[in-house]
Amino acid sequence: MPTPKLPFTSQLRTDFSLNKGSKTLLTSVQVWPWQRVNGLSQGIILLYSWNFVNTV
């Protein structure tokens, strides 16, 4: 088995051969931005609560 130049496409091919490629692709596309948004919102909430505690 030759080494692929793009590991992402080989991973997609492997997933499609396992008959769950579309599901894996959808989850990978949906999960990445939501993790960033959740981390950002949690950081903002922590910052606001910290400021509130300091002012009170």
QUIQUIGI-V576907 format. One line per field, one symbol per residue. ss: DSSP state (h for helix, s for strand, l for the rest). phi: phi as a letter, one per 20 degrees, with the letter a starting at -180 (. if undefined). Layout:
ss=???
phi=???
//
This chain:
ss=llllllhhhhhhhhhhhlllhhhhhhhhhhhhhhhhhhhhhhhhhhhhhhhhhhhl
phi=.ffffdfffffffffffembfffffffffffgfffffffffffffffffffffffe
//
